[in-house]
Amino acid sequence: MAALSALAHEHRLAAYRLLVEAGPEGLPAGLIAERLGAPPSTLTFHLQQLLHAGLVTQRRVSRQLLYAMAPAPMNALLAYLTENCCGGGAACRPACEPAAAAVRSRSAPAA
């Protein structure tokens, strides 16, 4: 999967984490480079890899390029990994299911 490959590099993972923290508004490329201490040309390469993998979006505002995380591809990746972990066997279900059950019980209406 392109998403896993893109996130496998430490600079891309760090950039993605910043974008997750920034939320849907995203961040300008220059600010991402500054926060990561990366040269702009190097960061551009890494952001393009995340963009190509579909993990981030890019939009132009005036002269700035703003990047934001794209939640749907990450949700799909997590769903795929959860569904296919341990070869789809029951070995990983206990780790995944208690959290989901807790969320369901908190959101269930009181009787």
Biopython code that builds the backbone (N, CA, C, O; Angstrom):
import numpy as np
from Bio.PDB.StructureBuilder import StructureBuilder

atoms = [
    (1, "MET", "N", (0.835, -1.181, 0.000)),
    (1, "MET", "CA", (0.000, 0.000, 0.000)),
    (1, "MET", "C", (0.878, 1.242, 0.000)),
    (1, "MET", "O", (1.881, 1.317, 0.710)),
    (2, "ALA", "N", (0.485, 2.197, -0.797)),
    (2, "ALA", "CA", (1.227, 3.449, -0.904)),
    (2, "ALA", "C", (1.237, 4.210, 0.417)),
    (2, "ALA", "O", (2.228, 4.859, 0.751)),
    (3, "ALA", "N", (0.140, 4.137, 1.170)),
    (3, "ALA", "CA", (0.057, 4.868, 2.435)),
    (3, "ALA", "C", (1.098, 4.351, 3.430)),
    (3, "ALA", "O", (1.778, 5.143, 4.083)),
    (4, "LEU", "N", (1.222, 3.054, 3.545)),
    (4, "LEU", "CA", (2.213, 2.499, 4.468)),
    (4, "LEU", "C", (3.626, 2.851, 4.035)),
    (4, "LEU", "O", (4.477, 3.172, 4.864)),
    (5, "SER", "N", (3.867, 2.792, 2.753)),
    (5, "SER", "CA", (5.177, 3.154, 2.236)),
    (5, "SER", "C", (5.491, 4.616, 2.518)),
    (5, "SER", "O", (6.609, 4.951, 2.910)),
    (6, "ALA", "N", (4.507, 5.483, 2.320)),
    (6, "ALA", "CA", (4.719, 6.915, 2.556)),
    (6, "ALA", "C", (5.001, 7.199, 4.023)),
    (6, "ALA", "O", (5.837, 8.044, 4.341)),
    (7, "LEU", "N", (4.317, 6.509, 4.914)),
    (7, "LEU", "CA", (4.486, 6.757, 6.345)),
    (7, "LEU", "C", (5.714, 6.063, 6.930)),
    (7, "LEU", "O", (6.065, 6.296, 8.086)),
    (8, "ALA", "N", (6.365, 5.219, 6.145)),
    (8, "ALA", "CA", (7.514, 4.468, 6.632)),
    (8, "ALA", "C", (8.758, 5.333, 6.821)),
    (8, "ALA", "O", (9.708, 4.902, 7.474)),
    (9, "HIS", "N", (8.771, 6.528, 6.271)),
    (9, "HIS", "CA", (9.932, 7.415, 6.409)),
    (9, "HIS", "C", (9.710, 8.364, 7.588)),
    (9, "HIS", "O", (8.632, 8.944, 7.723)),
    (10, "GLU", "N", (10.715, 8.522, 8.434)),
    (10, "GLU", "CA", (10.552, 9.309, 9.662)),
    (10, "GLU", "C", (10.147, 10.759, 9.413)),
    (10, "GLU", "O", (9.363, 11.304, 10.189)),
    (11, "HIS", "N", (10.652, 11.403, 8.359)),
    (11, "HIS", "CA", (10.282, 12.802, 8.090)),
    (11, "HIS", "C", (8.836, 12.911, 7.616)),
    (11, "HIS", "O", (8.124, 13.846, 7.983)),
    (12, "ARG", "N", (8.407, 11.950, 6.797)),
    (12, "ARG", "CA", (7.011, 11.977, 6.337)),
    (12, "ARG", "C", (6.067, 11.694, 7.496)),
    (12, "ARG", "O", (5.015, 12.325, 7.604)),
    (13, "LEU", "N", (6.428, 10.760, 8.359)),
    (13, "LEU", "CA", (5.598, 10.460, 9.517)),
    (13, "LEU", "C", (5.509, 11.675, 10.442)),
    (13, "LEU", "O", (4.435, 11.978, 10.963)),
    (14, "ALA", "N", (6.617, 12.364, 10.646)),
    (14, "ALA", "CA", (6.617, 13.564, 11.487)),
    (14, "ALA", "C", (5.746, 14.663, 10.868)),
    (14, "ALA", "O", (5.008, 15.347, 11.578)),
    (15, "ALA", "N", (5.832, 14.829, 9.563)),
    (15, "ALA", "CA", (5.000, 15.827, 8.878)),
    (15, "ALA", "C", (3.528, 15.452, 8.988)),
    (15, "ALA", "O", (2.681, 16.312, 9.226)),
    (16, "TYR", "N", (3.228, 14.181, 8.818)),
    (16, "TYR", "CA", (1.840, 13.734, 8.912)),
    (16, "TYR", "C", (1.298, 13.968, 10.320)),
    (16, "TYR", "O", (0.158, 14.404, 10.482)),
    (17, "ARG", "N", (2.103, 13.683, 11.328)),
    (17, "ARG", "CA", (1.674, 13.917, 12.713)),
    (17, "ARG", "C", (1.362, 15.389, 12.947)),
    (17, "ARG", "O", (0.370, 15.715, 13.597)),
    (18, "LEU", "N", (2.196, 16.275, 12.425)),
    (18, "LEU", "CA", (1.925, 17.710, 12.545)),
    (18, "LEU", "C", (0.591, 18.075, 11.901)),
    (18, "LEU", "O", (-0.181, 18.862, 12.449)),
    (19, "LEU", "N", (0.333, 17.496, 10.738)),
    (19, "LEU", "CA", (-0.900, 17.799, 10.029)),
    (19, "LEU", "C", (-2.120, 17.249, 10.755)),
    (19, "LEU", "O", (-3.183, 17.870, 10.737)),
    (20, "VAL", "N", (-1.980, 16.100, 11.386)),
    (20, "VAL", "CA", (-3.084, 15.559, 12.182)),
    (20, "VAL", "C", (-3.386, 16.509, 13.335)),
    (20, "VAL", "O", (-4.548, 16.815, 13.602)),
    (21, "GLU", "N", (-2.350, 16.972, 14.013)),
    (21, "GLU", "CA", (-2.527, 17.901, 15.126)),
    (21, "GLU", "C", (-3.122, 19.232, 14.666)),
    (21, "GLU", "O", (-3.875, 19.862, 15.410)),
    (22, "ALA", "N", (-2.792, 19.664, 13.451)),
    (22, "ALA", "CA", (-3.279, 20.944, 12.934)),
    (22, "ALA", "C", (-4.760, 20.896, 12.591)),
    (22, "ALA", "O", (-5.429, 21.929, 12.577)),
    (23, "GLY", "N", (-5.273, 19.712, 12.317)),
    (23, "GLY", "CA", (-6.686, 19.592, 11.993)),
    (23, "GLY", "C", (-6.987, 19.925, 10.537)),
    (23, "GLY", "O", (-6.077, 20.004, 9.711)),
    (24, "PRO", "N", (-8.255, 20.120, 10.228)),
    (24, "PRO", "CA", (-8.675, 20.279, 8.833)),
    (24, "PRO", "C", (-8.162, 21.545, 8.147)),
    (24, "PRO", "O", (-8.125, 21.604, 6.918)),
    (25, "GLU", "N", (-7.773, 22.541, 8.909)),
    (25, "GLU", "CA", (-7.245, 23.773, 8.292)),
    (25, "GLU", "C", (-5.858, 23.550, 7.693)),
    (25, "GLU", "O", (-5.473, 24.220, 6.735)),
    (26, "GLY", "N", (-5.119, 22.613, 8.257)),
    (26, "GLY", "CA", (-3.794, 22.310, 7.733)),
    (26, "GLY", "C", (-2.766, 23.359, 8.109)),
    (26, "GLY", "O", (-3.005, 24.224, 8.952)),
    (27, "LEU", "N", (-1.612, 23.257, 7.459)),
    (27, "LEU", "CA", (-0.498, 24.171, 7.717)),
    (27, "LEU", "C", (0.185, 24.536, 6.412)),
    (27, "LEU", "O", (0.193, 23.740, 5.473)),
    (28, "PRO", "N", (0.760, 25.733, 6.340)),
    (28, "PRO", "CA", (1.571, 26.083, 5.172)),
    (28, "PRO", "C", (2.848, 25.250, 5.140)),
    (28, "PRO", "O", (3.401, 24.897, 6.182)),
    (29, "ALA", "N", (3.301, 24.947, 3.948)),
    (29, "ALA", "CA", (4.510, 24.136, 3.780)),
    (29, "ALA", "C", (5.700, 24.745, 4.512)),
    (29, "ALA", "O", (6.488, 24.022, 5.122)),
    (30, "GLY", "N", (5.837, 26.062, 4.459)),
    (30, "GLY", "CA", (6.956, 26.724, 5.123)),
    (30, "GLY", "C", (6.951, 26.519, 6.627)),
    (30, "GLY", "O", (8.005, 26.331, 7.233)),
    (31, "LEU", "N", (5.779, 26.555, 7.228)),
    (31, "LEU", "CA", (5.671, 26.349, 8.672)),
    (31, "LEU", "C", (5.985, 24.901, 9.042)),
    (31, "LEU", "O", (6.604, 24.639, 10.073)),
    (32, "ILE", "N", (5.558, 23.967, 8.203)),
    (32, "ILE", "CA", (5.881, 22.555, 8.452)),
    (32, "ILE", "C", (7.400, 22.371, 8.414)),
    (32, "ILE", "O", (7.977, 21.716, 9.282)),
    (33, "ALA", "N", (8.034, 22.954, 7.402)),
    (33, "ALA", "CA", (9.492, 22.859, 7.273)),
    (33, "ALA", "C", (10.181, 23.455, 8.487)),
    (33, "ALA", "O", (11.142, 22.890, 9.009)),
    (34, "GLU", "N", (9.682, 24.598, 8.931)),
    (34, "GLU", "CA", (10.278, 25.263, 10.104)),
    (34, "GLU", "C", (10.139, 24.394, 11.355)),
    (34, "GLU", "O", (11.104, 24.212, 12.096)),
    (35, "ARG", "N", (8.956, 23.867, 11.585)),
    (35, "ARG", "CA", (8.723, 23.064, 12.792)),
    (35, "ARG", "C", (9.519, 21.774, 12.791)),
    (35, "ARG", "O", (9.919, 21.287, 13.849)),
    (36, "LEU", "N", (9.752, 21.217, 11.608)),
    (36, "LEU", "CA", (10.510, 19.968, 11.517)),
    (36, "LEU", "C", (12.005, 20.205, 11.360)),
    (36, "LEU", "O", (12.797, 19.267, 11.450)),
    (37, "GLY", "N", (12.395, 21.460, 11.124)),
    (37, "GLY", "CA", (13.807, 21.756, 10.902)),
    (37, "GLY", "C", (14.322, 21.144, 9.616)),
    (37, "GLY", "O", (15.477, 20.726, 9.537)),
    (38, "ALA", "N", (13.459, 21.090, 8.601)),
    (38, "ALA", "CA", (13.822, 20.473, 7.316)),
    (38, "ALA", "C", (13.968, 21.549, 6.245)),
    (38, "ALA", "O", (13.217, 22.524, 6.241)),
    (39, "PRO", "N", (14.927, 21.381, 5.339)),
    (39, "PRO", "CA", (15.027, 22.313, 4.214)),
    (39, "PRO", "C", (13.745, 22.245, 3.376)),
    (39, "PRO", "O", (13.204, 21.160, 3.168)),
    (40, "PRO", "N", (13.259, 23.387, 2.897)),
    (40, "PRO", "CA", (12.008, 23.400, 2.125)),
    (40, "PRO", "C", (11.999, 22.435, 0.941)),
    (40, "PRO", "O", (10.981, 21.794, 0.682)),
    (41, "SER", "N", (13.114, 22.320, 0.220)),
    (41, "SER", "CA", (13.124, 21.425, -0.941)),
    (41, "SER", "C", (12.974, 19.968, -0.522)),
    (41, "SER", "O", (12.296, 19.196, -1.199)),
    (42, "THR", "N", (13.595, 19.590, 0.577)),
    (42, "THR", "CA", (13.464, 18.225, 1.083)),
    (42, "THR", "C", (12.043, 17.974, 1.556)),
    (42, "THR", "O", (11.466, 16.921, 1.283)),
    (43, "LEU", "N", (11.476, 18.951, 2.270)),
    (43, "LEU", "CA", (10.121, 18.784, 2.771)),
    (43, "LEU", "C", (9.132, 18.672, 1.620)),
    (43, "LEU", "O", (8.188, 17.885, 1.690)),
    (44, "THR", "N", (9.334, 19.441, 0.573)),
    (44, "THR", "CA", (8.446, 19.368, -0.592)),
    (44, "THR", "C", (8.412, 17.951, -1.139)),
    (44, "THR", "O", (7.341, 17.441, -1.468)),
    (45, "PHE", "N", (9.557, 17.316, -1.241)),
    (45, "PHE", "CA", (9.621, 15.939, -1.715)),
    (45, "PHE", "C", (8.781, 15.028, -0.823)),
    (45, "PHE", "O", (8.003, 14.214, -1.322)),
    (46, "HIS", "N", (8.936, 15.161, 0.488)),
    (46, "HIS", "CA", (8.207, 14.298, 1.424)),
    (46, "HIS", "C", (6.701, 14.582, 1.390)),
    (46, "HIS", "O", (5.896, 13.651, 1.435)),
    (47, "LEU", "N", (6.321, 15.846, 1.312)),
    (47, "LEU", "CA", (4.895, 16.175, 1.239)),
    (47, "LEU", "C", (4.281, 15.648, -0.057)),
    (47, "LEU", "O", (3.121, 15.235, -0.070)),
    (48, "GLN", "N", (5.043, 15.660, -1.136)),
    (48, "GLN", "CA", (4.534, 15.121, -2.399)),
    (48, "GLN", "C", (4.305, 13.616, -2.296)),
    (48, "GLN", "O", (3.366, 13.092, -2.894)),
    (49, "GLN", "N", (5.143, 12.925, -1.553)),
    (49, "GLN", "CA", (4.947, 11.488, -1.351)),
    (49, "GLN", "C", (3.658, 11.226, -0.570)),
    (49, "GLN", "O", (2.909, 10.305, -0.895)),
    (50, "LEU", "N", (3.400, 12.035, 0.456)),
    (50, "LEU", "CA", (2.159, 11.900, 1.225)),
    (50, "LEU", "C", (0.949, 12.248, 0.362)),
    (50, "LEU", "O", (-0.100, 11.610, 0.459)),
    (51, "LEU", "N", (1.104, 13.257, -0.473)),
    (51, "LEU", "CA", (0.026, 13.659, -1.378)),
    (51, "LEU", "C", (-0.263, 12.554, -2.387)),
    (51, "LEU", "O", (-1.423, 12.228, -2.634)),
    (52, "HIS", "N", (0.771, 11.983, -2.962)),
    (52, "HIS", "CA", (0.629, 10.897, -3.933)),
    (52, "HIS", "C", (-0.050, 9.676, -3.304)),
    (52, "HIS", "O", (-0.810, 8.974, -3.971)),
    (53, "ALA", "N", (0.222, 9.426, -2.030)),
    (53, "ALA", "CA", (-0.385, 8.294, -1.327)),
    (53, "ALA", "C", (-1.827, 8.601, -0.908)),
    (53, "ALA", "O", (-2.536, 7.715, -0.431)),
    (54, "GLY", "N", (-2.255, 9.836, -1.082)),
    (54, "GLY", "CA", (-3.619, 10.220, -0.737)),
    (54, "GLY", "C", (-3.826, 10.538, 0.729)),
    (54, "GLY", "O", (-4.964, 10.698, 1.170)),
    (55, "LEU", "N", (-2.749, 10.633, 1.490)),
    (55, "LEU", "CA", (-2.866, 10.880, 2.923)),
    (55, "LEU", "C", (-3.048, 12.349, 3.274)),
    (55, "LEU", "O", (-3.517, 12.672, 4.366)),
    (56, "VAL", "N", (-2.685, 13.234, 2.367)),
    (56, "VAL", "CA", (-2.847, 14.667, 2.604)),
    (56, "VAL", "C", (-3.479, 15.327, 1.383)),
    (56, "VAL", "O", (-3.479, 14.788, 0.276)),
    (57, "THR", "N", (-4.011, 16.505, 1.631)),
    (57, "THR", "CA", (-4.528, 17.336, 0.541)),
    (57, "THR", "C", (-3.658, 18.573, 0.449)),
    (57, "THR", "O", (-2.942, 18.924, 1.388)),
    (58, "GLN", "N", (-3.733, 19.219, -0.683)),
    (58, "GLN", "CA", (-2.950, 20.426, -0.916)),
    (58, "GLN", "C", (-3.865, 21.471, -1.530)),
    (58, "GLN", "O", (-4.635, 21.168, -2.440)),
    (59, "ARG", "N", (-3.783, 22.692, -1.038)),
    (59, "ARG", "CA", (-4.536, 23.784, -1.647)),
    (59, "ARG", "C", (-3.688, 25.043, -1.619)),
    (59, "ARG", "O", (-2.854, 25.239, -0.735)),
    (60, "ARG", "N", (-3.919, 25.871, -2.591)),
    (60, "ARG", "CA", (-3.172, 27.125, -2.689)),
    (60, "ARG", "C", (-4.036, 28.248, -2.134)),
    (60, "ARG", "O", (-5.200, 28.403, -2.504)),
    (61, "VAL", "N", (-3.445, 29.020, -1.245)),
    (61, "VAL", "CA", (-4.068, 30.237, -0.736)),
    (61, "VAL", "C", (-3.073, 31.349, -0.973)),
    (61, "VAL", "O", (-2.037, 31.434, -0.314)),
    (62, "SER", "N", (-3.410, 32.206, -1.936)),
    (62, "SER", "CA", (-2.510, 33.266, -2.361)),
    (62, "SER", "C", (-1.212, 32.627, -2.867)),
    (62, "SER", "O", (-1.232, 31.891, -3.853)),
    (63, "ARG", "N", (-0.098, 32.899, -2.207)),
    (63, "ARG", "CA", (1.180, 32.340, -2.658)),
    (63, "ARG", "C", (1.630, 31.154, -1.825)),
    (63, "ARG", "O", (2.718, 30.622, -2.043)),
    (64, "GLN", "N", (0.811, 30.735, -0.877)),
    (64, "GLN", "CA", (1.186, 29.627, -0.009)),
    (64, "GLN", "C", (0.494, 28.331, -0.415)),
    (64, "GLN", "O", (-0.645, 28.329, -0.883)),
    (65, "LEU", "N", (1.215, 27.232, -0.222)),
    (65, "LEU", "CA", (0.616, 25.909, -0.359)),
    (65, "LEU", "C", (0.295, 25.408, 1.035)),
    (65, "LEU", "O", (1.172, 25.310, 1.893)),
    (66, "LEU", "N", (-0.971, 25.093, 1.250)),
    (66, "LEU", "CA", (-1.407, 24.565, 2.536)),
    (66, "LEU", "C", (-1.650, 23.064, 2.402)),
    (66, "LEU", "O", (-2.268, 22.605, 1.442)),
    (67, "TYR", "N", (-1.162, 22.326, 3.362)),
    (67, "TYR", "CA", (-1.350, 20.882, 3.394)),
    (67, "TYR", "C", (-2.201, 20.531, 4.598)),
    (67, "TYR", "O", (-2.067, 21.131, 5.665)),
    (68, "ALA", "N", (-3.081, 19.550, 4.417)),
    (68, "ALA", "CA", (-3.922, 19.064, 5.511)),
    (68, "ALA", "C", (-4.034, 17.554, 5.391)),
    (68, "ALA", "O", (-3.964, 17.000, 4.294)),
    (69, "MET", "N", (-4.205, 16.904, 6.513)),
    (69, "MET", "CA", (-4.374, 15.447, 6.481)),
    (69, "MET", "C", (-5.745, 15.119, 5.902)),
    (69, "MET", "O", (-6.714, 15.849, 6.110)),
    (70, "ALA", "N", (-5.806, 14.019, 5.179)),
    (70, "ALA", "CA", (-7.060, 13.529, 4.605)),
    (70, "ALA", "C", (-7.524, 12.364, 5.482)),
    (70, "ALA", "O", (-6.903, 11.301, 5.452)),
    (71, "PRO", "N", (-8.598, 12.533, 6.264)),
    (71, "PRO", "CA", (-8.966, 11.489, 7.217)),
    (71, "PRO", "C", (-9.462, 10.189, 6.588)),
    (71, "PRO", "O", (-9.188, 9.119, 7.131)),
    (72, "ALA", "N", (-10.171, 10.240, 5.479)),
    (72, "ALA", "CA", (-10.758, 9.020, 4.904)),
    (72, "ALA", "C", (-9.707, 7.966, 4.537)),
    (72, "ALA", "O", (-9.897, 6.796, 4.869)),
    (73, "PRO", "N", (-8.612, 8.331, 3.869)),
    (73, "PRO", "CA", (-7.614, 7.296, 3.546)),
    (73, "PRO", "C", (-6.981, 6.666, 4.788)),
    (73, "PRO", "O", (-6.705, 5.466, 4.797)),
    (74, "MET", "N", (-6.749, 7.464, 5.837)),
    (74, "MET", "CA", (-6.174, 6.893, 7.058)),
    (74, "MET", "C", (-7.191, 5.980, 7.734)),
    (74, "MET", "O", (-6.828, 4.915, 8.235)),
    (75, "ASN", "N", (-8.457, 6.384, 7.752)),
    (75, "ASN", "CA", (-9.486, 5.519, 8.329)),
    (75, "ASN", "C", (-9.575, 4.202, 7.557)),
    (75, "ASN", "O", (-9.732, 3.139, 8.159)),
    (76, "ALA", "N", (-9.477, 4.268, 6.242)),
    (76, "ALA", "CA", (-9.516, 3.055, 5.420)),
    (76, "ALA", "C", (-8.300, 2.169, 5.713)),
    (76, "ALA", "O", (-8.424, 0.947, 5.792)),
    (77, "LEU", "N", (-7.145, 2.779, 5.870)),
    (77, "LEU", "CA", (-5.934, 2.020, 6.186)),
    (77, "LEU", "C", (-6.069, 1.333, 7.544)),
    (77, "LEU", "O", (-5.731, 0.157, 7.679)),
    (78, "LEU", "N", (-6.553, 2.050, 8.535)),
    (78, "LEU", "CA", (-6.732, 1.455, 9.856)),
    (78, "LEU", "C", (-7.768, 0.335, 9.823)),
    (78, "LEU", "O", (-7.590, -0.695, 10.474)),
    (79, "ALA", "N", (-8.840, 0.529, 9.073)),
    (79, "ALA", "CA", (-9.861, -0.517, 8.946)),
    (79, "ALA", "C", (-9.276, -1.755, 8.279)),
    (79, "ALA", "O", (-9.539, -2.879, 8.705)),
    (80, "TYR", "N", (-8.479, -1.545, 7.228)),
    (80, "TYR", "CA", (-7.844, -2.666, 6.535)),
    (80, "TYR", "C", (-6.912, -3.426, 7.477)),
    (80, "TYR", "O", (-6.945, -4.655, 7.529)),
    (81, "LEU", "N", (-6.086, -2.696, 8.218)),
    (81, "LEU", "CA", (-5.151, -3.347, 9.128)),
    (81, "LEU", "C", (-5.884, -4.092, 10.239)),
    (81, "LEU", "O", (-5.500, -5.202, 10.609)),
    (82, "THR", "N", (-6.933, -3.482, 10.764)),
    (82, "THR", "CA", (-7.706, -4.126, 11.827)),
    (82, "THR", "C", (-8.383, -5.390, 11.315)),
    (82, "THR", "O", (-8.383, -6.424, 11.983)),
    (83, "GLU", "N", (-8.951, -5.292, 10.135)),
    (83, "GLU", "CA", (-9.659, -6.442, 9.558)),
    (83, "GLU", "C", (-8.716, -7.569, 9.182)),
    (83, "GLU", "O", (-9.077, -8.742, 9.285)),
    (84, "ASN", "N", (-7.514, -7.227, 8.749)),
    (84, "ASN", "CA", (-6.598, -8.235, 8.228)),
    (84, "ASN", "C", (-5.422, -8.547, 9.144)),
    (84, "ASN", "O", (-4.527, -9.297, 8.755)),
    (85, "CYS", "N", (-5.405, -7.992, 10.341)),
    (85, "CYS", "CA", (-4.284, -8.297, 11.225)),
    (85, "CYS", "C", (-4.331, -9.770, 11.617)),
    (85, "CYS", "O", (-5.402, -10.374, 11.679)),
    (86, "CYS", "N", (-3.198, -10.320, 11.871)),
    (86, "CYS", "CA", (-3.077, -11.727, 12.293)),
    (86, "CYS", "C", (-3.748, -12.670, 11.293)),
    (86, "CYS", "O", (-4.249, -13.724, 11.684)),
    (87, "GLY", "N", (-3.763, -12.315, 10.049)),
    (87, "GLY", "CA", (-4.362, -13.167, 9.034)),
    (87, "GLY", "C", (-5.869, -13.260, 9.156)),
    (87, "GLY", "O", (-6.467, -14.222, 8.674)),
    (88, "GLY", "N", (-6.494, -12.284, 9.788)),
    (88, "GLY", "CA", (-7.945, -12.286, 9.926)),
    (88, "GLY", "C", (-8.434, -13.202, 11.026)),
    (88, "GLY", "O", (-9.642, -13.375, 11.190)),
    (89, "GLY", "N", (-7.518, -13.798, 11.787)),
    (89, "GLY", "CA", (-7.905, -14.715, 12.856)),
    (89, "GLY", "C", (-8.342, -13.985, 14.109)),
    (89, "GLY", "O", (-8.333, -12.756, 14.168)),
    (90, "ALA", "N", (-8.712, -14.741, 15.081)),
    (90, "ALA", "CA", (-9.218, -14.176, 16.325)),
    (90, "ALA", "C", (-8.106, -13.675, 17.241)),
    (90, "ALA", "O", (-8.397, -13.061, 18.267)),
    (91, "ALA", "N", (-6.864, -13.915, 16.907)),
    (91, "ALA", "CA", (-5.757, -13.563, 17.800)),
    (91, "ALA", "C", (-5.705, -12.080, 18.133)),
    (91, "ALA", "O", (-5.318, -11.723, 19.245)),
    (92, "CYS", "N", (-6.077, -11.215, 17.218)),
    (92, "CYS", "CA", (-5.986, -9.785, 17.518)),
    (92, "CYS", "C", (-7.325, -9.187, 17.907)),
    (92, "CYS", "O", (-7.369, -8.032, 18.333)),
    (93, "ARG", "N", (-8.391, -9.907, 17.781)),
    (93, "ARG", "CA", (-9.713, -9.346, 18.093)),
    (93, "ARG", "C", (-9.848, -8.859, 19.528)),
    (93, "ARG", "O", (-10.405, -7.782, 19.739)),
    (94, "PRO", "N", (-9.363, -9.601, 20.532)),
    (94, "PRO", "CA", (-9.534, -9.093, 21.898)),
    (94, "PRO", "C", (-8.912, -7.714, 22.093)),
    (94, "PRO", "O", (-9.428, -6.912, 22.872)),
    (95, "ALA", "N", (-7.811, -7.425, 21.398)),
    (95, "ALA", "CA", (-7.175, -6.116, 21.529)),
    (95, "ALA", "C", (-8.019, -5.027, 20.879)),
    (95, "ALA", "O", (-7.996, -3.881, 21.329)),
    (96, "CYS", "N", (-8.749, -5.358, 19.849)),
    (96, "CYS", "CA", (-9.534, -4.377, 19.113)),
    (96, "CYS", "C", (-10.948, -4.240, 19.663)),
    (96, "CYS", "O", (-11.460, -3.124, 19.756)),
    (97, "GLU", "N", (-11.580, -5.330, 20.023)),
    (97, "GLU", "CA", (-12.998, -5.321, 20.372)),
    (97, "GLU", "C", (-13.328, -4.673, 21.711)),
    (97, "GLU", "O", (-14.368, -4.021, 21.795)),
    (98, "PRO", "N", (-12.519, -4.802, 22.773)),
    (98, "PRO", "CA", (-12.908, -4.154, 24.025)),
    (98, "PRO", "C", (-13.052, -2.639, 23.888)),
    (98, "PRO", "O", (-13.962, -2.049, 24.471)),
    (99, "ALA", "N", (-12.173, -2.014, 23.131)),
    (99, "ALA", "CA", (-12.264, -0.558, 22.958)),
    (99, "ALA", "C", (-13.542, -0.192, 22.228)),
    (99, "ALA", "O", (-14.214, 0.772, 22.595)),
    (100, "ALA", "N", (-13.884, -0.952, 21.199)),
    (100, "ALA", "CA", (-15.106, -0.677, 20.455)),
    (100, "ALA", "C", (-16.325, -0.903, 21.329)),
    (100, "ALA", "O", (-17.287, -0.138, 21.252)),
    (101, "ALA", "N", (-16.306, -1.939, 22.160)),
    (101, "ALA", "CA", (-17.425, -2.212, 23.057)),
    (101, "ALA", "C", (-17.583, -1.095, 24.083)),
    (101, "ALA", "O", (-18.706, -0.720, 24.421)),
    (102, "ALA", "N", (-16.470, -0.560, 24.581)),
    (102, "ALA", "CA", (-16.530, 0.537, 25.546)),
    (102, "ALA", "C", (-17.133, 1.779, 24.929)),
    (102, "ALA", "O", (-17.917, 2.478, 25.572)),
    (103, "VAL", "N", (-16.772, 2.063, 23.679)),
    (103, "VAL", "CA", (-17.331, 3.223, 22.989)),
    (103, "VAL", "C", (-18.834, 3.023, 22.799)),
    (103, "VAL", "O", (-19.611, 3.954, 23.011)),
    (104, "ARG", "N", (-19.255, 1.810, 22.398)),
    (104, "ARG", "CA", (-20.674, 1.547, 22.200)),
    (104, "ARG", "C", (-21.442, 1.699, 23.504)),
    (104, "ARG", "O", (-22.544, 2.248, 23.511)),
    (105, "SER", "N", (-20.873, 1.217, 24.613)),
    (105, "SER", "CA", (-21.590, 1.300, 25.880)),
    (105, "SER", "C", (-21.717, 2.735, 26.369)),
    (105, "SER", "O", (-22.715, 3.079, 27.002)),
    (106, "ARG", "N", (-20.728, 3.580, 26.088)),
    (106, "ARG", "CA", (-20.810, 4.987, 26.485)),
    (106, "ARG", "C", (-21.826, 5.745, 25.660)),
    (106, "ARG", "O", (-22.448, 6.683, 26.160)),
    (107, "SER", "N", (-22.009, 5.359, 24.403)),
    (107, "SER", "CA", (-22.928, 6.083, 23.533)),
    (107, "SER", "C", (-24.337, 5.512, 23.559)),
    (107, "SER", "O", (-25.250, 6.095, 22.975)),
    (108, "ALA", "N", (-24.527, 4.368, 24.236)),
    (108, "ALA", "CA", (-25.852, 3.754, 24.311)),
    (108, "ALA", "C", (-26.743, 4.564, 25.248)),
    (108, "ALA", "O", (-26.282, 5.038, 26.286)),
    (109, "PRO", "N", (-28.019, 4.727, 24.886)),
    (109, "PRO", "CA", (-28.916, 5.474, 25.760)),
    (109, "PRO", "C", (-29.155, 4.723, 27.073)),
    (109, "PRO", "O", (-29.187, 3.493, 27.114)),
    (110, "ALA", "N", (-29.319, 5.498, 28.130)),
    (110, "ALA", "CA", (-29.541, 4.892, 29.440)),
    (110, "ALA", "C", (-30.923, 4.232, 29.475)),
    (110, "ALA", "O", (-31.884, 4.754, 28.909)),
    (111, "ALA", "N", (-31.009, 3.091, 30.139)),
    (111, "ALA", "CA", (-32.291, 2.362, 30.196)),
    (111, "ALA", "C", (-33.118, 2.798, 31.363)),
    (111, "ALA", "O", (-34.221, 2.291, 31.562)),
]
sb = StructureBuilder()
sb.init_structure("model")
sb.init_model(0)
sb.init_chain("A")
sb.init_seg("    ")
for serial, (resi, resn, name, xyz) in enumerate(atoms, 1):
    if name == "N":
        sb.init_residue(resn, " ", resi, " ")
    sb.init_atom(name, np.array(xyz, "f"), 0.0, 1.0, " ", f" {name:<3s}", serial, name[0])
structure = sb.get_structure()
